Amino acid sequence: MRMSYPHWIQFRGQTLGLVWQTDDEAGDEGDTDGVLVSKGQIVSARTQEDFLELARQHNIVLEAGNPEPQNLDGIEELLQLPASDDTCAQLLNAWNLLGDIARSVNASLDDRGPEADKCYDKLFYGNNLPSITPPR
């Protein structure tokens, strides 16, 4: 079942709402995460009320989302900081979201290949997720 979540982002100094979608039952179909698109355009919201109207227009149910915006402004500056769990998480979350957005409009970020995969894996393992790095 496709699930939809309101997702706020901070981008170019503005706060914008996207409807992020996932289908955890997709199994081996690959990555099916994306954002809501209508007529080839990314659907966005400026207010919580806009989200309610989008849900009505597109006949979707919005699950509870994170009210804090994901800050995409200056994300590249994080690369200059010392490695930390927080930095890895922010970079990985941005990478995943941007990939989901690109996939939604049939675009490519050219974010796959041997070098990119090595960077992605470093960020992923740098998050120290309990399922990957159990407590000692």
KOLMARKOL-306094 format. One record per atom (N, C-alpha, C): residue number from 1; residue in one letter; chain; atom name; z, y, x. Coordinates in Angstrom, 1 decimal. Each point is the difference from the previous one (the first is absolute). Example, Ala and Ser with C-alpha at 12.3 -4.5 7.8 and 13.67 -1.06 7.14 Angstrom:
BEGIN
   num   residuo   cadena   atomo       zz       yy       xx
     1         A        A       N      7.8     -5.7     13.2
     1         A        A      CA      0.0      1.2     -0.9
     1         A        A       C      0.0      1.2      0.9
     2         S        A       N     -0.7      1.1     -0.4
     2         S        A      CA      0.0      1.1      0.9
     2         S        A       C      0.8      1.1     -0.8
***
This chain:
BEGIN
   num   residuo   cadena   atomo       zz       yy       xx
     1         M        A       N      0.0     -1.2      0.8
     1         M        A      CA      0.0      1.2     -0.8
     1         M        A       C      0.0      1.3      0.9
     2         R        A       N     -0.9      0.9     -0.3
     2         R        A      CA     -0.1      1.2      0.7
     2         R        A       C      1.2      0.9     -0.4
     3         M        A       N      0.7      0.5      1.0
     3         M        A      CA      1.2      0.9     -0.2
     3         M        A       C     -0.4      1.4      0.5
     4         S        A       N      0.4      1.0     -0.7
     4         S        A      CA     -0.3      1.4      0.4
     4         S        A       C      1.3      0.8      0.2
     5         Y        A       N      0.0      0.8      1.0
     5         Y        A      CA      1.2      0.8      0.4
     5         Y        A       C     -0.4      1.4      0.2
     6         P        A       N      0.8      1.0     -0.4
     6         P        A      CA     -0.3      1.4      0.4
     6         P        A       C      0.4      0.1      1.4
     7         H        A       N     -0.8      0.7      0.8
     7         H        A      CA      0.3      0.1      1.4
     7         H        A       C     -0.4      1.4      0.5
     8         W        A       N      1.1      0.8      0.3
     8         W        A      CA     -0.2      1.4      0.5
     8         W        A       C     -0.3      0.0      1.5
     9         I        A       N     -0.9      0.9      0.3
     9         I        A      CA     -0.3      0.2      1.4
     9         I        A       C      0.0      1.5      0.3
    10         Q        A       N      0.3      0.3      1.2
    10         Q        A      CA     -0.1      1.4      0.5
    10         Q        A       C     -1.2      0.0      1.0
    11         F        A       N     -1.0      0.8     -0.4
    11         F        A      CA     -1.2      0.0      0.8
    11         F        A       C     -0.6      1.5      0.0
    12         R        A       N     -0.2      0.4      1.2
    12         R        A      CA     -0.6      1.4      0.2
    12         R        A       C      0.9      1.0     -0.7
    13         G        A       N      1.3     -0.2      0.1
    13         G        A      CA      1.0      1.0     -0.6
    13         G        A       C      0.2     -0.1     -1.5
    14         Q        A       N     -0.7     -0.9     -0.6
    14         Q        A      CA      0.1     -0.2     -1.5
    14         Q        A       C      0.6     -1.3     -0.4
    15         T        A       N      0.7      0.0     -1.1
    15         T        A      CA      0.5     -1.3     -0.5
    15         T        A       C     -0.9     -0.5     -1.1
    16         L        A       N     -0.4     -1.2      0.1
    16         L        A      CA     -1.0     -0.6     -0.9
    16         L        A       C      0.5     -1.4     -0.4
    17         G        A       N     -0.3     -0.4     -1.2
    17         G        A      CA      0.4     -1.3     -0.5
    17         G        A       C     -1.2     -0.9     -0.1
    18         L        A       N      0.1     -1.2      0.5
    18         L        A      CA     -1.0     -1.0     -0.1
    18         L        A       C      0.6     -1.2     -0.8
    19         V        A       N     -0.9     -0.8     -0.6
    19         V        A      CA      0.5     -1.2     -0.7
    19         V        A       C     -0.4     -1.1      1.0
    20         W        A       N      1.1     -0.5      0.7
    20         W        A      CA     -0.2     -1.1      0.9
    20         W        A       C      0.0     -1.4     -0.7
    21         Q        A       N     -0.9     -0.9      0.2
    21         Q        A      CA      0.0     -1.2     -0.7
    21         Q        A       C     -0.1     -1.2      0.9
    22         T        A       N      0.6     -1.1     -0.4
    22         T        A      CA      0.1     -1.2      0.7
    22         T        A       C     -0.1     -1.2     -0.9
    23         D        A       N     -0.5     -1.1      0.5
    23         D        A      CA     -0.1     -1.2     -0.8
    23         D        A       C      0.5     -1.2      0.9
    24         D        A       N      1.3     -0.2     -0.2
    24         D        A      CA      0.7     -1.0      0.9
    24         D        A       C     -0.4     -1.4     -0.4
    25         E        A       N     -0.7     -0.2     -1.1
    25         E        A      CA     -0.5     -1.3     -0.3
    25         E        A       C     -1.4     -0.3      0.5
    26         A        A       N     -0.5      0.9      0.8
    26         A        A      CA     -1.4     -0.1      0.5
    26         A        A       C     -0.2     -1.2      0.9
    27         G        A       N      1.1     -0.5      0.6
    27         G        A      CA     -0.1     -1.2      0.9
    27         G        A       C     -0.9      0.3      1.2
    28         D        A       N     -1.0     -0.9      0.1
    28         D        A      CA     -0.9      0.0      1.2
    28         D        A       C     -1.1      1.0     -0.2
    29         E        A       N      0.0      0.8     -0.9
    29         E        A      CA     -1.1      0.9     -0.3
    29         E        A       C     -0.1      1.2      1.0
    30         G        A       N      1.0      0.1      0.9
    30         G        A      CA      0.1      1.0      1.0
    30         G        A       C      0.8      1.2     -0.5
    31         D        A       N      0.0      1.1      0.6
    31         D        A      CA      0.8      1.1     -0.4
    31         D        A       C     -0.6      0.7     -1.2
    32         T        A       N      0.7      0.0     -1.1
    32         T        A      CA     -0.5      0.6     -1.2
    32         T        A       C      0.7      1.3     -0.3
    33         D        A       N      0.9      0.5      0.9
    33         D        A      CA      0.7      1.3     -0.3
    33         D        A       C     -1.0      1.1      0.1
    34         G        A       N      0.3      1.0     -0.9
    34         G        A      CA     -0.8      1.2      0.0
    34         G        A       C      0.6      1.1     -0.9
    35         V        A       N     -0.8      1.0     -0.2
    35         V        A      CA      0.5      1.1     -0.9
    35         V        A       C     -1.0      0.0     -1.2
    36         L        A       N      0.5      0.6     -1.1
    36         L        A      CA     -0.8      0.1     -1.2
    36         L        A       C     -1.2      0.9      0.2
    37         V        A       N     -1.2     -0.5     -0.4
    37         V        A      CA     -1.2      0.7      0.2
    37         V        A       C     -0.7      0.0     -1.4
    38         S        A       N     -0.7      1.1     -0.3
    38         S        A      CA     -0.7      0.1     -1.2
    38         S        A       C     -1.4      0.7      0.3
    39         K        A       N     -1.1     -0.7     -0.3
    39         K        A      CA     -1.3      0.5      0.2
    39         K        A       C     -0.2      0.4      1.5
    40         G        A       N      0.5     -0.8      0.9
    40         G        A      CA     -0.1      0.1      1.4
    40         G        A       C      0.9      1.1      0.6
    41         Q        A       N      0.9      0.6     -0.8
    41         Q        A      CA      0.9      1.0      0.5
    41         Q        A       C      1.4     -0.4     -0.1
    42         I        A       N      0.8      0.3      1.1
    42         I        A      CA      1.4     -0.3      0.0
    42         I        A       C      0.7      0.8     -1.1
    43         V        A       N      0.8     -0.7     -0.8
    43         V        A      CA      0.7      0.7     -1.1
    43         V        A       C      1.3      0.5      0.6
    44         S        A       N      0.4      1.3     -0.4
    44         S        A      CA      1.2      0.6      0.6
    44         S        A       C      0.8      0.7     -1.1
    45         A        A       N      1.2      0.3      0.4
    45         A        A      CA      0.9      0.7     -0.9
    45         A        A       C      0.7      1.1      0.8
    46         R        A       N      0.4      1.0     -0.7
    46         R        A      CA      0.7      1.1      0.6
    46         R        A       C      1.5      0.1     -0.5
    47         T        A       N      0.2     -0.6     -1.2
    47         T        A      CA      1.3      0.0     -0.6
    47         T        A       C      0.3     -1.4     -0.6
    48         Q        A       N      1.3     -0.3     -0.3
    48         Q        A      CA      0.4     -1.2     -0.6
    48         Q        A       C     -0.7     -0.2     -1.3
    49         E        A       N     -0.2      1.1     -0.7
    49         E        A      CA     -0.6     -0.1     -1.3
    49         E        A       C     -1.5     -0.4      0.1
    50         D        A       N     -0.6      0.4      1.1
    50         D        A      CA     -1.4     -0.4      0.3
    50         D        A       C     -0.1     -1.5      0.2
    51         F        A       N      1.1     -0.6      0.6
    51         F        A      CA      0.0     -1.5      0.2
    51         F        A       C      0.0     -0.6     -1.4
    52         L        A       N      0.8      0.5     -0.9
    52         L        A      CA      0.1     -0.6     -1.3
    52         L        A       C     -1.3      0.1     -0.7
    53         E        A       N     -0.7      1.1      0.1
    53         E        A      CA     -1.4      0.1     -0.6
    53         E        A       C     -1.0     -0.9      0.6
    54         L        A       N      0.1     -0.2      1.4
    54         L        A      CA     -0.9     -0.9      0.7
    54         L        A       C      0.2     -1.4     -0.5
    55         A        A       N      1.3     -0.4     -0.2
    55         A        A      CA      0.3     -1.4     -0.5
    55         A        A       C     -0.6     -0.2     -1.4
    56         R        A       N      0.1      1.0     -0.8
    56         R        A      CA     -0.5     -0.1     -1.4
    56         R        A       C     -1.5     -0.1      0.1
    57         Q        A       N     -0.7      0.9      0.8
    57         Q        A      CA     -1.5      0.0      0.0
    57         Q        A       C     -0.5     -1.3      0.6
    58         H        A       N      0.6     -0.6      1.0
    58         H        A      CA     -0.5     -1.1      0.6
    58         H        A       C      0.7     -1.3     -0.4
    59         N        A       N      0.8      0.1     -1.1
    59         N        A      CA      0.6     -1.2     -0.6
    59         N        A       C      0.8     -0.8      1.0
    60         I        A       N      0.8      0.6      0.8
    60         I        A      CA      0.8     -0.7      1.0
    60         I        A       C      1.5      0.3     -0.2
    61         V        A       N      0.8     -0.9      0.5
    61         V        A      CA      1.5      0.2     -0.1
    61         V        A       C      0.4      0.4      1.4
    62         L        A       N      0.7      1.1      0.2
    62         L        A      CA      0.5      0.4      1.3
    62         L        A       C      1.4     -0.5      0.2
    63         E        A       N      0.1     -0.7      1.1
    63         E        A      CA      1.4     -0.5      0.4
    63         E        A       C      0.7      1.1      0.6
    64         A        A       N      1.3     -0.2      0.3
    64         A        A      CA      0.8      1.0      0.7
    64         A        A       C     -0.5      0.2      1.4
    65         G        A       N     -0.2      1.2      0.4
    65         G        A      CA     -0.5      0.3      1.3
    65         G        A       C      1.1      0.8      0.8
    66         N        A       N     -0.4      0.2      1.3
    66         N        A      CA      0.9      0.8      0.8
    66         N        A       C     -0.3      1.5     -0.2
    67         P        A       N      1.1      0.8     -0.4
    67         P        A      CA     -0.3      1.4     -0.3
    67         P        A       C     -0.2      0.9      1.2
    68         E        A       N      0.3     -0.5      1.2
    68         E        A      CA     -0.2      0.7      1.2
    68         E        A       C     -1.4     -0.1      0.5
    69         P        A       N     -0.7      1.1      0.3
    69         P        A      CA     -1.4     -0.1      0.5
    69         P        A       C     -0.1     -0.6      1.4
    70         Q        A       N     -1.0     -0.7      0.2
    70         Q        A      CA     -0.3     -0.6      1.3
    70         Q        A       C     -0.7      1.1      0.8
    71         N        A       N      0.5      0.5      1.1
    71         N        A      CA     -0.5      1.1      0.7
    71         N        A       C     -1.1     -0.4      1.0
    72         L        A       N     -1.3      0.4     -0.3
    72         L        A      CA     -1.1     -0.3      0.8
    72         L        A       C     -0.4      1.1      0.9
    73         D        A       N      0.6      1.2     -0.2
    73         D        A      CA     -0.2      1.1      0.9
    73         D        A       C      0.6     -0.2      1.3
    74         G        A       N     -0.8      0.1      1.1
    74         G        A      CA      0.5     -0.1      1.3
    74         G        A       C      0.4     -1.4      0.4
    75         I        A       N     -0.6     -1.0     -0.7
    75         I        A      CA      0.3     -1.4      0.4
    75         I        A       C     -0.4     -0.3      1.4
    76         E        A       N     -1.1      0.6      0.5
    76         E        A      CA     -0.4     -0.3      1.3
    76         E        A       C      1.0      0.5      1.1
    77         E        A       N      0.8      1.0     -0.4
    77         E        A      CA      1.1      0.5      0.9
    77         E        A       C      1.0     -1.1      0.3
    78         L        A       N      0.2     -0.9     -0.9
    78         L        A      CA      1.0     -1.1      0.2
    78         L        A       C     -0.4     -0.8      1.2
    79         L        A       N     -1.3     -0.1      0.3
    79         L        A      CA     -0.4     -0.8      1.2
    79         L        A       C      0.6      0.6      1.3
    80         Q        A       N      0.4      1.2      0.0
    80         Q        A      CA      0.5      0.6      1.2
    80         Q        A       C      1.6     -0.2      0.2
    81         L        A       N      0.6     -0.5     -1.1
    81         L        A      CA      1.4     -0.3      0.0
    81         L        A       C      0.4     -1.3      0.6
    82         P        A       N      1.2     -0.1      0.5
    82         P        A      CA      0.4     -1.4      0.5
    82         P        A       C      0.0     -1.0     -1.2
    83         A        A       N     -0.3     -1.2      0.4
    83         A        A      CA      0.0     -1.0     -1.1
    83         A        A       C      1.3     -0.2     -0.6
    84         S        A       N      0.0     -0.1     -1.3
    84         S        A      CA      1.3     -0.3     -0.8
    84         S        A       C     -0.4     -0.7     -1.3
    85         D        A       N      0.9     -0.6     -0.6
    85         D        A      CA     -0.2     -0.7     -1.3
    85         D        A       C     -0.7      1.0     -1.0
    86         D        A       N      0.6      1.2     -0.1
    86         D        A      CA     -0.5      1.0     -1.0
    86         D        A       C     -1.4      0.4      0.3
    87         T        A       N     -0.3      0.2      1.3
    87         T        A      CA     -1.4      0.4      0.4
    87         T        A       C     -1.0     -1.1     -0.3
    88         C        A       N      0.4     -1.2      0.3
    88         C        A      CA     -0.9     -1.2     -0.3
    88         C        A       C     -0.2     -0.1     -1.4
    89         A        A       N      1.0      0.1     -0.8
    89         A        A      CA     -0.1     -0.1     -1.5
    89         A        A       C     -0.9      1.1     -0.6
    90         Q        A       N      0.1      1.2      0.5
    90         Q        A      CA     -0.8      1.1     -0.5
    90         Q        A       C     -1.5     -0.2      0.3
    91         L        A       N     -0.2     -0.4      1.3
    91         L        A      CA     -1.4     -0.2      0.4
    91         L        A       C     -0.6     -1.2     -0.7
    92         L        A       N      0.7     -1.1     -0.2
    92         L        A      CA     -0.5     -1.1     -0.7
    92         L        A       C     -0.3      0.3     -1.4
    93         N        A       N      1.0      0.7     -0.7
    93         N        A      CA     -0.2      0.3     -1.4
    93         N        A       C     -1.2      0.9     -0.2
    94         A        A       N     -0.2      1.0      0.9
    94         A        A      CA     -1.2      0.8     -0.1
    94         A        A       C     -1.3     -0.8      0.2
    95         W        A       N      0.0     -0.8      1.0
    95         W        A      CA     -1.2     -0.9      0.3
    95         W        A       C     -0.3     -0.8     -1.2
    96         N        A       N      1.0     -0.6     -0.6
    96         N        A      CA     -0.3     -0.9     -1.2
    96         N        A       C     -0.5      0.8     -1.2
    97         L        A       N      0.6      1.2     -0.2
    97         L        A      CA     -0.4      0.8     -1.2
    97         L        A       C     -1.4      0.5      0.2
    98         L        A       N     -0.3      0.5      1.2
    98         L        A      CA     -1.4      0.5      0.3
    98         L        A       C     -1.0     -1.1     -0.2
    99         G        A       N      0.4     -1.2      0.5
    99         G        A      CA     -0.9     -1.1     -0.2
    99         G        A       C     -0.2     -0.4     -1.4
   100         D        A       N      1.1      0.1     -0.8
   100         D        A      CA     -0.1     -0.3     -1.5
   100         D        A       C     -0.9      1.1     -0.7
   101         I        A       N      0.1      1.2      0.4
   101         I        A      CA     -0.8      1.1     -0.6
   101         I        A       C     -1.5     -0.2      0.4
   102         A        A       N     -0.2     -0.3      1.2
   102         A        A      CA     -1.4     -0.2      0.5
   102         A        A       C     -0.6     -1.2     -0.8
   103         R        A       N      0.7     -1.1     -0.1
   103         R        A      CA     -0.5     -1.2     -0.7
   103         R        A       C     -0.3      0.3     -1.4
   104         S        A       N      0.8      0.9     -0.6
   104         S        A      CA     -0.2      0.3     -1.5
   104         S        A       C     -1.3      0.7     -0.2
   105         V        A       N     -0.5      0.7      0.9
   105         V        A      CA     -1.3      0.7     -0.2
   105         V        A       C     -1.1     -0.6      0.9
   106         N        A       N      0.2     -1.3      0.3
   106         N        A      CA     -1.0     -0.7      0.8
   106         N        A       C     -0.4      0.7      1.3
   107         A        A       N      1.0      0.5      0.7
   107         A        A      CA     -0.2      0.6      1.3
   107         A        A       C      0.7     -0.8      1.0
   108         S        A       N     -0.2      0.3      1.3
   108         S        A      CA      0.6     -0.8      1.1
   108         S        A       C      0.6      1.0      0.9
   109         L        A       N      1.2     -0.3      0.5
   109         L        A      CA      0.6      0.8      1.0
   109         L        A       C     -0.3     -0.5      1.4
   110         D        A       N     -0.7     -1.1      0.1
   110         D        A      CA     -0.3     -0.6      1.3
   110         D        A       C      1.3     -0.3      0.6
   111         D        A       N      1.0     -0.5     -0.7
   111         D        A      CA      1.3     -0.3      0.5
   111         D        A       C      0.3     -1.4      0.3
   112         R        A       N     -1.1     -0.8      0.2
   112         R        A      CA      0.2     -1.4      0.3
   112         R        A       C     -0.9     -0.3      1.2
   113         G        A       N      0.4     -0.9      0.8
   113         G        A      CA     -0.7     -0.4      1.2
   113         G        A       C      1.1     -0.3      1.0
   114         P        A       N     -0.3     -0.6      1.2
   114         P        A      CA      1.0     -0.4      0.9
   114         P        A       C      1.0      1.1      0.4
   115         E        A       N     -0.5      1.2      0.4
   115         E        A      CA      1.0      1.0      0.4
   115         E        A       C      0.8      0.5     -1.1
   116         A        A       N     -0.6      0.3     -1.2
   116         A        A      CA      0.7      0.5     -1.1
   116         A        A       C      1.0     -1.0     -0.5
   117         D        A       N     -0.4     -1.3      0.0
   117         D        A      CA      0.9     -1.1     -0.4
   117         D        A       C      1.3     -0.1      0.9
   118         K        A       N     -0.3      0.3      1.3
   118         K        A      CA      1.2     -0.1      0.9
   118         K        A       C      0.9      1.2     -0.3
   119         C        A       N     -0.5      1.2     -0.3
   119         C        A      CA      0.9      1.1     -0.3
   119         C        A       C      0.7     -0.3     -1.3
   120         Y        A       N     -0.7     -0.5     -1.0
   120         Y        A      CA      0.6     -0.3     -1.3
   120         Y        A       C      1.1     -1.0      0.1
   121         D        A       N     -0.2     -1.0      0.8
   121         D        A      CA      1.0     -1.1      0.2
   121         D        A       C      1.2      0.6      0.7
   122         K        A       N     -0.2      0.9      0.9
   122         K        A      CA      1.1      0.6      0.7
   122         K        A       C      0.9      0.9     -1.0
   123         L        A       N     -0.7      0.7     -0.8
   123         L        A      CA      0.7      0.8     -1.0
   123         L        A       C      0.8     -0.9     -1.0
   124         F        A       N     -0.7     -1.1     -0.4
   124         F        A      CA      0.5     -0.9     -1.0
   124         F        A       C      1.3     -0.7      0.6
   125         Y        A       N     -0.1     -0.5      1.2
   125         Y        A      CA      1.2     -0.7      0.6
   125         Y        A       C      1.0      1.1      0.4
   126         G        A       N     -0.4      1.2      0.2
   126         G        A      CA      1.0      1.0      0.4
   126         G        A       C      0.8      0.5     -1.2
   127         N        A       N     -0.3     -0.4     -1.2
   127         N        A      CA      0.8      0.3     -1.2
   127         N        A       C      1.2     -0.9     -0.1
   128         N        A       N      0.0     -1.1      0.8
   128         N        A      CA      1.2     -0.9      0.0
   128         N        A       C      0.4     -0.4     -1.4
   129         L        A       N     -1.0     -0.5     -0.8
   129         L        A      CA      0.3     -0.5     -1.3
   129         L        A       C      0.8     -1.2      0.1
   130         P        A       N      1.0     -0.2     -0.9
   130         P        A      CA      0.9     -1.2      0.1
   130         P        A       C     -0.7     -1.3     -0.1
   131         S        A       N     -1.2      0.0     -0.7
   131         S        A      CA     -0.7     -1.3     -0.1
   131         S        A       C     -0.7     -0.3      1.3
   132         I        A       N     -0.3      1.0      0.9
   132         I        A      CA     -0.6     -0.2      1.2
   132         I        A       C      1.0      0.0      1.2
   133         T        A       N      1.0      0.8     -0.1
   133         T        A      CA      1.0      0.1      1.1
   133         T        A       C      1.3     -0.2     -0.6
   134         P        A       N      0.5     -1.3     -0.2
   134         P        A      CA      1.3     -0.2     -0.7
   134         P        A       C      1.1      0.6      0.9
   135         P        A       N      1.1      0.3     -0.7
   135         P        A      CA      1.2      0.5      0.7
   135         P        A       C      0.5     -1.0      1.0
   136         R        A       N      0.6      0.5      1.1
   136         R        A      CA      0.5     -0.9      1.1
   136         R        A       C      1.4     -0.5     -0.3
***
